[in-house]
């Protein structure tokens, strides 16, 4: 399954956007990280990079 962002935990820092090697994450209009499921390769780079532990890959 692709990465999932817990919108209540996301602090809008953008670290996941910068770290994603597939450019599968962007910030939506409300400045919350959003994952493009078609691009996500489940590498978990964003999980490791997120300072608020708001991203999971199950």
NUBA-485038 format. One line per field, with one value per atom (N, C-alpha, C): x, y, z; residue number from 0; residue in one letter; atom name. Coordinates in pm, whole numbers, plus 50000, padded with zeros to 5 digits. Layout:
east c(X;...)
north c(Y;...)
up c(Z;...)
i c(NUM;...)
aa c(A;...)
at c(CA;...)
This chain:
east c(50084;50000;50089;50045;50124;50123;50209;50218;50085;50055;49933;49972;49917;49946;49831;49865;49767;49756;49649;49634;49630;49593;49593;49733;49825;49963;50058;50022;50109;50130;50257;50289;50328;50304;50324;50468;50564;50704;50760;50702;50748;50868;50915;51031;51005;50888;50854;50854;50809;50808;50951;51041;51181;51251;51218;51288;51237;51115;51057;51133;51197;51274;51187;51061;50970;50886;50903;50823;50674;50640;50502;50424;50490;50423;50425;50312;50300;50219;50218;50137;50007;49894;49766;49735;49620;49583;49582;49559;49557;49694;49798;49936;49955;49880;49895;49953;50046;50109;50006;50015;49925;50010;49978;50055;49983;50057;50005;50027;49921;49932;49986;49971;50022;50174;50233;50378;50451;50382;50444;50491;50619;50677;50693;50638;50642;50784;50873;51013;51033;50937;50937;51036;51091;51181;51107;50983;50903;50872;50851;50823;50942;51062;51183;51211;51174;51204;51105;50984;50879;50909;50927;50959;50841;50721;50605;50542;50609;50560;50418;50390;50254;50232;50337;50325;50351;50265;50283;50272;50332;50317;50282;50164;50119;50127)
north c(49882;50000;50124;50228;50353;50425;50523;50603;50675;50690;50758;50867;50987;51100;51118;51121;51153;51305;51357;51502;51576;51508;51571;51584;51501;51503;51582;51605;51676;51821;51863;51999;52090;52043;52124;52171;52090;52131;52112;52019;51995;51903;51849;51760;51639;51582;51464;51496;51615;51658;51663;51718;51731;51595;51505;51378;51268;51276;51170;51155;51040;51022;51012;50980;50964;51089;51193;51316;51284;51192;51146;51224;51317;51391;51540;51603;51748;51805;51936;52002;52047;52016;52057;52202;52250;52390;52427;52330;52358;52334;52319;52299;52168;52066;51933;51843;51757;51666;51571;51550;51460;51367;51238;51138;51101;51104;51056;50905;50829;50684;50616;50678;50620;50631;50727;50746;50682;50661;50610;50466;50441;50307;50238;50297;50241;50226;50317;50308;50348;50417;50461;50572;50636;50749;50860;50884;50989;50955;50828;50784;50818;50787;50814;50964;51041;51185;51269;51222;51303;51327;51453;51484;51465;51460;51444;51305;51214;51076;51070;51160;51169;51078;51009;50927;50781;50695;50551;50481;50362;50274;50138;50089;49961;49850)
up c(50000;50000;50000;49932;49929;50064;50075;50197;50224;50353;50397;50495;50476;50565;50663;50792;50896;50898;50845;50830;50964;51070;51202;51260;51214;51264;51175;51049;50955;51001;51009;51053;50937;50814;50693;50673;50715;50704;50564;50486;50350;50337;50447;50442;50354;50362;50282;50133;50099;49958;49905;49984;49945;49938;50028;50040;49947;49900;49818;49686;49662;49539;49414;49431;49317;49292;49374;49364;49372;49463;49477;49583;49651;49757;49724;49748;49729;49844;49853;49955;49890;49955;49898;49936;49898;49922;50070;50156;50299;50363;50277;50321;50397;50360;50417;50308;50345;50249;50190;50060;49987;49901;49906;49832;49702;49593;49465;49464;49482;49496;49370;49256;49132;49121;49191;49187;49305;49416;49538;49518;49552;49539;49674;49778;49914;49967;49931;49973;50119;50177;50317;50348;50247;50270;50344;50307;50370;50516;50544;50681;50770;50723;50800;50812;50711;50709;50788;50806;50871;51018;51058;51198;51293;51242;51331;51322;51252;51238;51182;51089;51033;50913;50867;50746;50782;50727;50746;50612;50606;50491;50550;50515;50572;50470)
i c(0;0;0;1;1;1;2;2;2;3;3;3;4;4;4;5;5;5;6;6;6;7;7;7;8;8;8;9;9;9;10;10;10;11;11;11;12;12;12;13;13;13;14;14;14;15;15;15;16;16;16;17;17;17;18;18;18;19;19;19;20;20;20;21;21;21;22;22;22;23;23;23;24;24;24;25;25;25;26;26;26;27;27;27;28;28;28;29;29;29;30;30;30;31;31;31;32;32;32;33;33;33;34;34;34;35;35;35;36;36;36;37;37;37;38;38;38;39;39;39;40;40;40;41;41;41;42;42;42;43;43;43;44;44;44;45;45;45;46;46;46;47;47;47;48;48;48;49;49;49;50;50;50;51;51;51;52;52;52;53;53;53;54;54;54;55;55;55;56;56;56;57;57;57)
aa c(X;X;X;X;X;X;X;X;X;X;X;X;X;X;X;X;X;X;X;X;X;X;X;X;X;X;X;X;X;X;X;X;X;X;X;X;X;X;X;X;X;X;X;X;X;X;X;X;X;X;X;X;X;X;X;X;X;X;X;X;X;X;X;X;X;X;X;X;X;X;X;X;X;X;X;X;X;X;X;X;X;X;X;X;X;X;X;X;X;X;X;X;X;X;X;X;X;X;X;X;X;X;X;X;X;X;X;X;X;X;X;X;X;X;X;X;X;X;X;X;X;X;X;X;X;X;X;X;X;X;X;X;X;X;X;X;X;X;X;X;X;X;X;X;X;X;X;X;X;X;X;X;X;X;X;X;X;X;X;X;X;X;X;X;X;X;X;X;X;X;X;X;X;X)
at c(N;CA;C;N;CA;C;N;CA;C;N;CA;C;N;CA;C;N;CA;C;N;CA;C;N;CA;C;N;CA;C;N;CA;C;N;CA;C;N;CA;C;N;CA;C;N;CA;C;N;CA;C;N;CA;C;N;CA;C;N;CA;C;N;CA;C;N;CA;C;N;CA;C;N;CA;C;N;CA;C;N;CA;C;N;CA;C;N;CA;C;N;CA;C;N;CA;C;N;CA;C;N;CA;C;N;CA;C;N;CA;C;N;CA;C;N;CA;C;N;CA;C;N;CA;C;N;CA;C;N;CA;C;N;CA;C;N;CA;C;N;CA;C;N;CA;C;N;CA;C;N;CA;C;N;CA;C;N;CA;C;N;CA;C;N;CA;C;N;CA;C;N;CA;C;N;CA;C;N;CA;C;N;CA;C;N;CA;C;N;CA;C;N;CA;C;N;CA;C;N;CA;C)
